[in-house]
């Protein structure tokens, strides 16, 4: 592998001095230590979308871990709200399993006006310790092992648990919490994560809609999504509701699959997505809505596609919205809040000298068939704006009791959304002194992994 003169001078000097001090030849260890970072640096110089922002080689520390080195070398344009889009994965991590031992539930840490803290359950993964403990959407966890939930307990009980607990469940009365009972949650473990969390058929007025709750664009979701399509096609609903409020992204090829399954006839064979690379590579790749991805080859015939979004809706999820809109036009109705705003994709790079690492490097801008990609700053804006109130009545997902679905039910039944003024103030009226301090959904990586070949 080619090395720069500076690299040979500086690091060769470091190794030589170390050998003199130690009296033994350890040069192989030092070359191995810096080899992966040198490969990352050289890969970025050629392929990184923001290569011109990379710091000079002499200002970087090649003895850092690959993750820290990448963070220090990355452009400010490659990150948002504390999330760095380029990242490093380990090849030893199973695609089907959670990245670490978990209780298997998503939740928000809430602080009330009185200063009390509690954990609000948003949903649980099937087959998880949380499901085994009987936790469900809307539950309030107010204590663990008889100790009240505190401001610093988010990682202990949600994002990085290490042991089993006895959770005390409660009910928020507008000021504090009433105790309801306790539940034993088993020790955290690796779980198989389910991406397609729920499909159902719902009726409002004289219309029927297929409801799809999809929480991550997995690499191995093809059969699952195509089976879902067959089920929907058999029922021929009037409308489709695609719930992406908790979906931070995933694989671009899976976003192409889902978009094709939901696309109208006039989109077939037309441009789905454009990926534009840096001026060193100087090319734009276009991908199509592929009829071959549709079981039976016949697109769905329905009227309206409602897409439920939040600030956690990101990356590959935004691809679906942005790339379907030119073909569905006013029939695509976004409900919720503006999306996260990530209009770039990451491509995979590997190196024989560092086989344990997968470098996912931001390499391309994402745009739809009309060339639109300008949603980094403000996200994709909703047609009907409404924020989910984590401290209010959450309601079962996919029902009229679900706050974000209520306006969809109204429009299906009446032809119009409810007056925005009436609904938009409901969150404020519910619990004006409640604050969300952490949310496990918002901590998830925002991904658009380009696995096209």
N, C-alpha and C positions, 0 to 999 in steps of 0.2 A: 504494500500500500504506500502511495506517495505521502511523504511528510514534508512540511515546509522547513526552510532553513532555520527559522526562529525555533521551531519545535526541536530540531536536532541540536541547536546550540544550547537552549535553556535547559531542556529536560536531559539532554546528554550530560550537561554539567552537573545537574542535580544528582544523577545516577553515579557519576564518577566520584563526586564528593562523598556520597554515601558509602560507596565501595571502599574508599580510602579510610573512612571512619570505622567501618565494620570489619574490614579485613577479609571479606568474602564476596564472591561474585553473586549478587542478587539482581543483576540487571534484568533478567527475565521477568521477575515479579513487578518491577517498576514499569517495564514496557507494557505488560498486561494491564496494569493499573490505569494507564493513560490511553491505551489503545482504543477503548470504546468511545471515549470522549472525542478523540481525534477523528474517528469515523463519523460520529454525530456532527461534528463541526464541518467536515468536508461535505457530508450529505446535505447539510443545511445550505452551504454556499451555492450548491447547484440547484436544489429542488425547493427550498423554502419559499413560500409565496412572498415573504417579507425579507428576503435575503439581504437587502440593502440596509436593514436595521440591525444586523448581527454585530455585536461588539468586536473590536479588533482582537485578534488572537492573543496578543500579549496581555490583554486586560482580563482574560478568563483563567480560571483555576482548573487545570486539567486533572487534578487529583481529587476533585469532588466526585460524589456519586453521580451516575448518569442523570438521575432525576433532577438533582440540584444544578448540575451543569446545564441541562436543557432549559431549566427555568431562568437561569442567569443569561443565557444566550438568546432567549426568545424576545420577539418584538412586543411592544405594548399593544400593537394592533392585533396580536394573537391571543388576547385575553380580555375578559370582561367580568366585572363584579367578583373579582377574586378567582375566576376560573381560567386556567391556562388550557387552551384547546389542544395544542401539541402535547403529547404525553408518551410515556413509556410503559408498556405492559410486559409482564413476564410470560414467556411461552408455556410455563407450567400451570398457569391458571386455566381451569376448565371453563369453556364458554357457557356451559349449562348451569354452573354452580355460582353461588354468591361469591364475591371476591374475598370475603372473610367470614368467620363465624357470626351468626346473626340471630336475633329473635324472629326476624321475618315480618316486621311490620313497619309501615311508614307513619310518621307522626310529626306533630308540631309541639314545641315547648311554649307554653302560654304563661304570661304573667298578668295577673288581674290588677285592678286598680288598688286593691288592698295590699299588694305586694306578694300574694301567694303565687306559687308556681304549680303547674300541672302539665301532664303530657296528654295531648289529644290524639287518639288513634284515627288515622285517615283510611287505611285499609290493611289487611293482613294477606300474606302469601299462603297459598294452599300448602298443607303438609309442613308448616313451620311450627316452631315452639309457640309462637303467638296464637296461632289457630288452635293448637292443642290446649292452650290455657283458656280458650274461649273468648279471647279478645276480639272485638269487632269494631267496625267503623262507628265513630262517635263516642266511644268509651273515653272516660277521663281517668288517668292514673294519677293519684294524688299523693301516694307514698310507696316506698319500697322497703321491705323488712322493717316496717313501722317507723321509718324515717321519712319526713315530708320531702317532697321533690323540691330541689333547690335550683338556683340559677346556673350552677355549674354541672348539672347532672345529665345534660343532653347526651354526651358520649357514653356515659356509664349505662344508661338504660335504653338508648336508641341506636346510636351510630356504631358504637364499639363495645358492646357488652362482653363480659368475661365470665359470668357465673349466673346461676339461677337465682330468682328472687320470689318473694311473696309480694305481689302488687296489691295495693289497696285501691279500689275503684270508688269513684265519687260522682256527685252530680253538682253542676254549677248552678247556684241559685241567684246569680246576678251580683252577688257580693263576695261570697266565699263558697266553700264546697261542703256538701253533706255526704257522709260516708254511706256507701251502698253495700260493701262487702269486700272480700279478698279473693285472689286467684293465684295459684302457683304456676309460675312460668318456668319451663324446663331450661336447662343450660343452653346457651347459644351454640349453634352448629352450622356447618355449611349446608345450604339448602338448594334444591333445584328451583330456580326462579321461573315463574310463569309470566309471560309477556302479555298474552291475550287473556286478560283477567275475567272478562264477562262478555257474553253475547246474549241478547234477548230480543223479543219483539214486544213493542208497546203500542198502545192505541190512545189517540186523543181525537175527540170528535169523530169524524168518519174516516180518519186516516190512520194508517199503520206505519210504524218506523222500525227498522232494524237498529238496535243499539249495540255499539262496539266500544268496549273499554280496552284500549291498547296502551301499555305502559312502557314499552321499549321495543326498538326495531332490532330483534335478534338475528343473528347470522343463520340460524337453523329454523326459521319460522315459516318456510315455504309451504310445507304440507298443512300446517295448522291454518294458515291464512287461506289457502285454496279450499280446504274443507269448509271453512267459514263461508266463503263465497258460494259454494254449492248449496249450503243451507239457506242462505239469503235468497239466492236465485229461485229456489223452490217455493219460497213464500211470496215473492214479488211484492215487497213493501212499497208504499208510496214514497217514503223518504228514508234517509239513512242518517243516523247520529253517530259520528265518530268522536269519541271522547279521548282527547290527547292532553288533558289538563296536567297529568302526572308523568308525561312522556318526555324525557330529556334528549331523546335521539337514539342513535345506533347506526346500523349499516345502511349505506346509500342504496345498495341493491335491493334491500328489503323495502325501503321507501318507494322504489320504482315498482316493486311487486304490488304493494298495497294501493299505490296510486293507480296502477293499471286496472286492478280489480274494481276500483271505484270510478274509473273514467267513463265518460260517455262515448258513444260510437264515433263521434266526429274527432276524437283524440287518437283513435287507433292508428298506429304507424307514424304519428306526428311526434314532434320534439317534446320530450318529457323534461329534460334537464340539460343545461349547459354547464360544463366545468372548465373554467379559464385559468390557465397556469401562468407562472411568472414569465417575464420577457426573455429569460434565458432559454426556457423550453419553448416559448412562443407558440402555443397552440390552444385551441378550444375543442374539447370533446363533447359531442352531443349524444344523448341517450334518448331512446324512443319509448312511447307506450307500446309494449309488445303484446299483440294479441295471443301469441303462443303461451303467455303466462296465465291466460284465463282458461279455467277448466271448461271444455266444450267450445271455446273460442268466441262465445257470444257475450258481449258486455251486458251489465245490468241495465234495466230500464226503470228508472225512478225519477222523481222530480227534484227534490231538494236534498243537498248534503249539508247538514249542520255539523260544524266542527267546534268542539268545546276546548277552550284554551285558557292558559294562565301564564304567568311569568316563568313557570317551570317548563312550558312547552318550547322545545328548542331543537335546533339543528335538523336532524332527519325529519322530525315532526313538521318543522317549518317548510321543508322541501315539499311535503305533501300538499300543504295549503297553497304555497306560492305556485307550484307547478300545475295544480288542477284548476286554479282560478281562471287562466286564459280560456279554458274550454267549458267550464261550468258557468262562468261569469256570475250573474246575480243569483244563480241557483246555489252557489256556495255561500253559506251564511256562517260567519265566525261569531261564536257567542262566548263571552267570558272577559278576560282582560288581554292586553297586548302580550304577544309572545316574547321570549327571552331576547331574540335578535342575534342569531349566529348564522352568517351567510358564507361560511368557509367550510371546506372539507379536509380531512386528514387522510393521507396515503401511508401505507405500510412499507417500511424499509427494514431489512435484516442484514446482518453481517456475519460471515463465517467465523471471524475472530471473536465475536461476542454472541454466540448462538442462543444465549439465555434471554436476550433482549429483543423486544419488538418496538421499533421507533415509529410512532404514528405522528407524522409531521404535516402541519398545515401546508397544503400545496395548491389549492384552487379556490376561486370564488364560485359561488353557486348562483345561477340565474335561471329563470323560466323561459318559455318559448318566446316571450316578448322582450327578453333581455333584462327583466327587472331583478335587481339584487340589492337594492338600497333599503335594507331593513335592519342593519346592524345597530344603529343608534336608538331606534324607537320600536323595534320589533314589528310584527304584523298586527295591524290594528283591527279590533273586532267590529263587526257590524252592529252588535248589540253588546254593550259593556256592562259587566256585572262581576264583582269579585266574590270568590268563595269566602265565607266567614267561618274560619276555623274554630271560633268560639261559640258559634250559633248552632242551630239545629242543622246538622249536616245532611240528614236524610240518606236513605239507601241509594247507592249509585244505580242509575238507570231507571229511576222512578220519578214521579211528579213531586215527591217530597225532597228530592235533590235540588238544592237552591239553583244550581247552574242550569238544570234541565227544565225548571219551571217555565221560563219564557219560551222555550222550544215547544213545550206542550201547549202553551197558549196560542202560539202562532199556528201550530198544526190544527188546532180546533177552530180558530177564528180567522186565520189568514193574516194576522198582524201580531207583532210583539206587543207585550204590555207597555204602558207608558214608562219610559226610562226613568223619569223623575221619581215615580212611586217605588220602583224596585231598587234603584241605585242608592237610595237613602236607607234601605232596610238594614244594611250592614252596620251603618253608623248608629241607627236607633237601637239595634240589638244589644250591643255591649260596648259602649263608647270608651270604656276605660281598660279594655283588654288589649294586650300587645303580644304579637308572635315574635319570640326572640330567636328561635331556631326552627328550621323545618328540614327534615331528612330529604325530602324531594329536591329542595333547592341546592343541597350539597352534592347531588349526583353529577358526574361529569356530563358535559354537553357535547354529544358526539355526532359526527357525520363521517363515519369511517368508509372511505372509498375502497371497496373491495371488488370493483370492476376490473377485469383483466382483458 
